[in-house]
């Protein structure tokens, strides 16, 4: 293909709306990806604060974990964000926070 053919082809795609549709989809995908990362980062911060508080307040591993899950879930319910995370994700961020705190203590 020559340069003129490529320009004509690109112009035809633009006029047909295919390029516009692809751009809209790409922008939506990138936006969703950054929003998801921001929500997860916020959840990690919440989990870290909750785990620190639970370790000071409660005794025992299972009691601490249950209280951490309850506190995070209550916070997410109040913020109307509970539907954004699964129980597995909440469990994983609690484990991540515990590991991070233990690593910082070393």
MARVO-308967 format. One record per residue: y, x, z of N, C-alpha, C, CB in turn. Coordinates in pm, 1 decimal. Atoms other than C-alpha are relative to their C-alpha. Glycine has a CB too. Example, Ala and Ser with C-alpha at 12.3 -4.5 7.8 and 13.67 -1.06 7.14 Angstrom:
GULUM   n.north    n.east      n.up  ca.north   ca.east     ca.up   c.north    c.east      c.up  cb.north   cb.east     cb.up
GULUM    -119.0      89.0       0.0    -450.0    1230.0     780.0     120.0      90.0       0.0       2.7     -99.2     124.6
GULUM    -119.0     -82.0      -6.0    -106.0    1367.0     714.0     109.0     -77.0      73.0      46.2      41.4    -141.5
END
This chain:
GULUM   n.north    n.east      n.up  ca.north   ca.east     ca.up   c.north    c.east      c.up  cb.north   cb.east     cb.up
GULUM    -118.9      84.0       0.0       0.0       0.0       0.0     124.3      87.7       0.0       0.4     -95.1     121.6
GULUM    -125.1     -73.5       3.3     343.0     117.8     -77.4      91.8     -55.2     108.0      66.6      -8.8    -139.8
GULUM     -96.0      41.7    -101.7     642.3      86.4     150.5      54.4    -138.6     -29.6     114.4     100.2       9.5
GULUM     -50.9     132.3      36.3     773.5    -213.9     -41.8    -102.0    -109.3      33.7      35.0      -4.4    -149.8
GULUM     104.2      98.2     -31.5     441.7    -392.7      -3.5     -10.8     -23.5     150.2    -134.9      45.9     -55.2
GULUM       5.8      14.4    -145.9     438.9    -323.9     371.4     117.9     -82.2      51.2      -1.5     138.2      68.0
GULUM    -118.8      76.2     -40.0     792.9    -455.9     408.2     -15.7    -145.9     -37.6     126.7      57.9     -64.9
GULUM      22.5     137.5      44.4     705.9    -766.0     205.4    -103.9     -68.7      88.1     -45.0      -2.6    -147.1
GULUM     105.0      55.4     -86.2     390.0    -817.2     413.3      54.6     -31.5     139.6    -118.4      98.2      10.5
GULUM     -59.4      21.7    -131.8     580.8    -777.1     743.5      97.4    -117.6      -2.5      71.8     126.9      47.7
GULUM     -94.5     110.9      14.7     850.4   -1015.4     621.2     -73.3    -133.5     -10.0      88.3      21.0    -123.9
GULUM      78.5     123.0      14.2     587.4   -1273.9     524.5     -60.3     -40.5     134.4    -111.7      18.4    -105.3
GULUM      53.2      30.3    -133.7     425.4   -1246.5     868.5     109.8     -54.9      91.6     -62.9     126.5      62.9
GULUM    -112.0      45.2     -82.8     765.1   -1288.5    1035.0      38.9    -143.4     -35.9     121.3      94.1     -16.7
GULUM     -42.1     133.6      44.3     857.4   -1592.2     828.1    -105.5    -105.4      29.5      30.7       1.1    -149.0
GULUM     105.5      97.6     -28.0     521.0   -1756.1     885.6     -11.5     -29.3     149.6    -133.9      50.5     -53.6
GULUM       2.9      22.2    -144.0     567.1   -1725.5    1261.5    -112.8      71.9      70.8     -10.2    -145.0      27.8
GULUM     112.0     -70.6     -62.6     259.2   -1512.5    1323.1      49.1     111.5      90.9     -93.6      57.1    -106.5
GULUM     -52.7    -109.5     -81.0     456.1   -1213.2    1448.6      70.3     -56.3     123.1      97.1      88.0     -82.7
GULUM     -69.8      62.0    -112.9     669.6   -1438.0    1668.4    -100.1     -47.8     104.5      87.6    -117.7     -48.0
GULUM     102.7      47.7     -93.1     360.9   -1598.3    1821.8     -66.3     116.3      72.5    -105.8     -82.5     -74.5
GULUM      61.1    -116.7     -63.0     203.4   -1258.2    1885.7      94.5      65.0     101.0     -41.1     101.7    -106.1
GULUM     -97.7     -54.8     -93.7     523.2   -1132.4    2049.2       9.9     -85.3     126.7     137.2      10.5     -66.9
GULUM      -6.1      89.5    -115.4     539.0   -1438.0    2275.7    -123.9      18.7      87.7      12.2    -147.4     -45.8
GULUM     122.6     -23.0     -75.8     174.9   -1387.8    2378.1       2.7     134.6      72.1    -120.8      -7.1     -92.4
GULUM      -6.2    -133.2     -60.8     232.0   -1017.3    2444.5      96.4       0.8     118.8      43.3     105.1    -104.6
GULUM     -97.7       6.7    -109.8     540.8   -1085.9    2658.0     -58.7     -76.6     117.8     131.6     -67.0     -47.3
GULUM      63.6      77.8    -106.4     350.3   -1350.3    2855.5    -106.3      80.0      72.7     -61.3    -126.3     -56.7
GULUM     105.4     -80.6     -60.3      57.8   -1115.4    2913.9      57.8     109.0      89.6     -87.3      62.2    -108.3
GULUM     -62.6    -106.9     -78.5     279.5    -828.6    3031.9      65.7     -57.5     125.2     104.3      76.1     -84.9
GULUM     -65.8      63.1    -114.3     478.4   -1060.6    3257.3    -101.5     -41.1     106.1      80.7    -121.9     -45.4
GULUM     105.0      42.2     -94.0     162.5   -1204.2    3417.3     -61.7     119.8      70.8    -109.3     -79.2     -73.3
GULUM      59.6    -120.1     -59.8      21.5    -857.7    3474.4      89.0      57.5     109.0     -25.8     106.1    -107.3
GULUM     -91.3     -52.3    -100.8     332.8    -739.2    3659.8      12.2     -94.9     118.2     137.1      25.4     -60.8
GULUM      -7.8      97.6    -108.0     352.2   -1062.1    3861.7    -123.2       9.8      88.2      14.7    -142.4     -56.0
GULUM     124.5     -12.0     -76.2     -12.1   -1027.0    3966.3       2.5     125.1      86.3    -121.8       2.9     -94.4
GULUM      -7.8    -123.8     -77.1      45.8    -666.7    4075.1      96.9     -13.8     116.6      42.2     116.0     -89.8
GULUM     -98.1      19.3    -106.1     350.8    -768.7    4276.7     -59.5     -84.9     112.2     127.9     -66.0     -55.6
GULUM      62.5      84.8    -102.0     156.9   -1045.1    4455.1    -102.8      78.6      79.0     -65.6    -123.0     -64.2
GULUM     102.0     -79.0     -68.8    -127.0    -807.0    4535.1      63.4     104.6      91.0     -92.3      67.9    -101.6
GULUM     -71.3     -96.9     -82.7     114.1    -543.8    4665.5      54.6     -66.9     125.8     114.2      65.2     -79.7
GULUM     -48.8      73.9    -117.1     272.2    -804.3    4893.1    -114.0     -32.6      95.3      70.6    -129.3     -43.3
GULUM     115.9      31.8     -83.6     -71.8    -909.8    5018.4     -49.2     124.0      73.9    -113.4     -59.1     -85.4
GULUM      41.0    -124.1     -65.9    -160.8    -547.0    5094.4      92.0      33.1     116.6      -1.5     115.7    -100.0
GULUM     -94.9     -23.6    -108.5     155.5    -509.9    5302.5     -22.4     -94.4     116.3     141.7     -14.0     -50.3
GULUM      27.8      99.6    -104.0      82.1    -830.2    5493.1    -127.4      38.8      75.4     -14.2    -142.7     -61.9
GULUM     128.0     -35.7     -61.3    -277.3    -719.8    5555.8      14.3     120.6      92.3    -104.3      29.1    -107.9
GULUM     -18.1    -119.4     -83.1    -167.8    -382.7    5689.7      68.4     -35.5     131.8      82.3     106.4     -75.4
GULUM     -69.6      41.0    -122.5      74.1    -540.7    5938.7     -90.5     -83.3      89.9     126.4     -79.4     -34.5
GULUM      90.3      86.0     -77.9    -182.5    -800.4    6047.8    -108.5      83.1      66.2     -63.5    -108.1     -89.6
GULUM     107.2     -82.5     -56.3    -456.7    -540.4    6097.2      51.9      83.8     116.3     -60.4      91.2    -108.3
GULUM     -58.2     -77.3    -110.7    -228.2    -324.7    6311.7      15.9     -88.4     123.7     137.1      60.0     -41.2
GULUM     -20.1      91.0    -112.9    -141.2    -624.8    6529.9    -133.2     -42.4      60.9      79.1    -123.5     -44.5
GULUM     130.2      46.7     -47.8    -502.2    -744.6    6555.5     -72.6     109.8      76.7     -86.1     -47.9    -117.3
GULUM      66.7    -109.8     -69.6    -630.7    -400.6    6658.2      55.2      19.6     140.8      14.5     128.9     -79.5
GULUM     -60.9     -13.9    -131.9    -388.1    -394.4    6949.3     -31.8    -121.0      87.8     152.0      17.6     -13.0
GULUM       9.4     124.1     -75.6    -435.1    -757.2    7054.2    -142.7     -39.8      35.4      63.9    -110.0     -77.2
GULUM     136.7      50.2     -19.1    -810.4    -825.1    7021.0    -100.1     113.8      11.4     -39.4     -92.1    -115.3
GULUM     110.0     -95.5     -12.6   -1131.8    -643.9    7115.7    -115.1     -43.5     -89.3     -46.9      12.1     147.5
GULUM     119.3      31.8      77.6   -1440.0    -623.4    6897.9      27.8     -11.8    -147.4     -60.9    -126.7      49.1
GULUM     -17.7      -3.5     145.3   -1485.8    -577.5    6525.1       2.8    -136.3     -66.1    -108.1      80.1     -60.9
GULUM       6.5     131.3      65.9   -1590.0    -929.4    6423.6     113.7     -90.9      45.3    -134.9     -67.3      28.5
GULUM    -111.8      80.6     -49.8   -1328.7   -1093.8    6646.6     129.0      42.4     -68.3      13.5      13.3     153.3
GULUM    -120.9     -51.1      65.2   -1060.3    -870.6    6501.1       5.6     -43.8    -145.9       5.5     153.5       9.2
GULUM       1.2      36.6     142.2   -1168.0    -938.9    6144.6      24.9    -149.6     -17.4    -134.4      39.4     -65.0
GULUM     -19.8     144.7       9.2   -1186.3   -1315.1    6202.2     145.4     -36.5      25.9     -91.0     -73.2      99.2
GULUM    -140.8      27.5     -29.6    -838.6   -1314.7    6356.4      90.4      46.9    -114.3      41.3      68.4     131.4
GULUM     -79.4     -49.5     112.9    -702.1   -1104.4    6069.7      -8.9     -96.6    -117.7     -47.6     140.5     -42.6
GULUM      17.2      96.0     110.1    -848.4   -1345.9    5813.4      79.5    -126.6      28.7    -150.0     -34.3     -20.9
GULUM     -73.9     121.5     -36.7    -705.0   -1644.3    6002.5     150.8      19.0     -12.1     -35.0     -41.8     142.4
GULUM    -145.0     -23.4       6.0    -359.6   -1487.4    6032.3      49.0      10.9    -143.5      36.6     127.0      76.7
GULUM     -41.1     -15.4     139.7    -341.6   -1387.9    5666.3      -5.4    -134.8     -71.3     -89.7     103.0     -72.5
GULUM      13.0     131.1      62.9    -467.6   -1727.3    5555.1     110.9     -94.4      46.2    -137.4     -60.6      31.1
GULUM    -108.6      84.5     -51.0    -217.9   -1906.7    5783.2     134.0      37.1     -63.4       9.5      11.9     152.7
GULUM    -124.6     -45.0      62.6      65.8   -1693.6    5646.6       7.6     -46.4    -145.8      11.6     153.7       7.6
GULUM       2.0      40.1     140.8     -39.0   -1764.2    5288.0      16.4    -151.5     -14.3    -131.1      45.6     -66.7
GULUM     -15.3     146.3       3.7     -66.0   -2138.0    5361.9     145.8     -39.6      22.9     -90.5     -66.8     106.3
GULUM    -140.7      31.1     -29.0     284.6   -2146.2    5511.0      90.6      37.5    -117.3      45.8      73.6     127.0
GULUM     -79.7     -45.2     114.3     420.2   -1955.4    5212.4     -41.1     -69.9    -129.4     -13.1     151.1     -16.7
GULUM      52.0      72.6     115.8     230.4   -2189.6    4975.4     -52.8      96.1    -107.1     109.1     -90.0     -59.2
GULUM      55.9    -100.4      90.6      51.2   -1889.3    4824.7    -151.3      12.5      14.3      65.0     134.7      25.3
GULUM     143.6     -12.0     -26.3    -305.3   -1948.7    4947.4     -82.9     -17.8    -126.6     -42.9    -102.1     104.1
GULUM      75.3      24.9     123.3    -416.8   -2070.5    4605.3      -2.4     120.5     -94.3      58.8    -119.0     -72.2
GULUM      -8.3    -116.1      87.9    -330.2   -1733.4    4451.4    -107.1     104.5      27.2     134.5      63.0      12.8
GULUM      95.7    -103.3     -39.6    -599.8   -1534.8    4634.2    -133.0     -63.0      39.3      55.7      83.9     116.3
GULUM     133.0      45.4     -39.7    -972.8   -1570.6    4686.1     -33.4      58.0     138.2    -107.4      42.3    -105.9
GULUM      44.3     -51.4    -129.2   -1152.2   -1517.1    5016.4     -47.0     144.9     -14.1    -112.9     -88.1      57.6
GULUM      46.3    -137.1      24.0   -1307.8   -1203.3    4865.9     117.9      97.1      -7.1     -82.2       6.9    -130.2
GULUM    -117.8     -86.3       8.2    -964.4   -1059.4    4783.9      60.8      22.2     138.2     104.6     -60.7     -94.8
GULUM     -55.9     -13.8    -134.8    -841.0   -1128.3    5137.2     -88.4      93.7      82.1      12.5    -138.9      69.7
GULUM      92.0     -87.8     -71.0   -1152.8    -962.2    5280.8      16.8     144.9     -44.8    -144.2     -45.4     -21.9
GULUM     -16.4    -136.0      52.5   -1104.0    -660.5    5054.5     130.0      64.9      45.8      -4.9      -2.0    -151.5
GULUM    -126.2     -61.4     -44.3    -739.5    -611.4    5150.7      -4.8      31.5     149.2     119.6     -93.0     -30.6
GULUM      15.3     -31.7    -142.0    -833.8    -627.6    5519.0     -77.3     130.8      14.9     -72.5    -115.4      75.3
GULUM      77.3    -124.3      -4.6   -1096.7    -357.7    5464.2      85.5     117.9     -45.9    -126.3     -11.6     -87.7
GULUM     -88.6    -106.1      48.9    -840.8    -155.2    5267.2      99.0      39.7     108.9      75.5     -45.6    -127.3
GULUM     -98.7     -27.5    -104.9    -585.3    -186.5    5549.3     -63.7      75.7     116.6      62.9    -131.4      50.3
GULUM      70.8     -69.7    -109.0    -840.7     -80.7    5812.6     -24.0     145.0     -40.0    -135.5     -70.7      33.5
GULUM      25.7    -136.4      47.1    -937.9     222.1    5604.1     128.8      81.6      -3.7     -64.7      -2.6    -139.4
GULUM    -128.0     -71.2       8.4    -573.4     314.1    5548.3      50.5      38.5     138.0     104.6     -85.9     -71.6
GULUM     -45.5     -27.8    -135.5    -490.3     289.2    5917.5     -84.8     109.5      63.7      -4.4    -127.3      85.4
GULUM      89.0    -102.2     -56.3    -795.8     494.5    6019.7      26.4     136.1     -63.9    -147.4     -40.0     -19.7
GULUM     -30.8    -125.0      68.5    -708.1     756.2    5758.6     130.7      59.6      53.0       9.1     -22.8    -152.2
GULUM    -128.5     -46.6     -52.0    -352.3     776.9    5892.8     -14.1      56.0     141.5     102.1    -114.0      -1.3
GULUM      19.9     -46.6    -136.8    -484.9     831.3    6246.4     -61.5     140.1       4.8     -88.5     -97.7      75.5
GULUM      66.3    -131.8       2.6    -676.4    1146.3    6141.3      97.2     112.9       3.1     -86.0      13.6    -121.5
END
